[in-house]
Amino acid sequence: MLNDDLVLRVGAGRNGEALALPHARPMDFTGKPMEGFVYVGPGGWQKDATLSKCIEMGLDYVSLLPPAKKRKSKRAAKNRGKKRNGAS
């Protein structure tokens, strides 16, 4: 959510379909539309059918993404450096 808008990531392949949803518009907070992302205003996402479609489209997209790589924390890296240098 951004203010009252639902932010929906659907990927470039479904951008047109997402923009056809009621009260949808391109995500363009940088001044250049971001393909694969749309805003859906309250007039759209407050309707059960539209919200269900948004959720379906978003889940379809994220299900295609590779698993996220586990990142090591900065604290753990800092502590490893201390052990190598002989500090405690």
N, C-alpha and C positions, 0 to 999 in steps of 0.2 A: 504494500500500500504506500502511496505517496500522496499525502493530503487525503483527498476523498477518492482518488483514482486507484484502481487495481492495476498493478504493473504485471504484465503478462509476457513471458518469454516463450515463444513458439518455434523459433528457428526460421530461417529465411524461406524454407519450403512452404510454410503455412502462413506467411505474412499476409497475403491477400485474403485468405480465409478469416484470419483474426481481425483484419480491418473491416470486414463485412459484418462483424458482430455489432449489435446495437450500442451506440455511444462509444465506439472504439475510434481511436485516432493514433497516428504514428507517435512513437516515443521520440521526442526531439529536443530534450532539454539542453543539448549542446549546440543547437541551431541547425544540426544536420540529422535527419531522421535515421534512427538505428534500426536497420532491417532485422526482423525477427523478434522485435519487442514492440508492444503496443500498450497504450493506456486505455482502460475501460472505465468510463465515468460511472457515477452512482446510478444513473438511469438505466445502465446495462447490468452491472453486477448485482444490483438489488433484486433483479428478477431471477428466480430459481433456475429457469431454463438456461439463461445466459451464463449465470455463475457456474452451473454444471458443465457447460460447454467450455468455459475458460479453464476450469480445473482439469477437464479431460485433455485439452490441448497442451496445457503446461506439463501435465504428467507424461503425456506421450513424448514430449520433447526431452524432458530430463531422463526418461527411461533409456534414451539412446546415447546418453553421455557416458564416457568411460568412468570407472570408479575414481574418486578423488584420491590422490596420493597423500599418504599420511605425512604431515610436516612435523619436523622436530621443533620444539620450542626454542626460542633464543636463550632462555635460561639454561636449558640442558646443554646447548652448544657452549655457552660461556663456562659452565662448570667443567666440561670436558677439557677445555683449554687450560684451566687452572690445574687440573690433575696432570696434564702433560708437562706443564712447566714446573711441577713440583710444589706448587702453592696449595694451600688447603682452604 
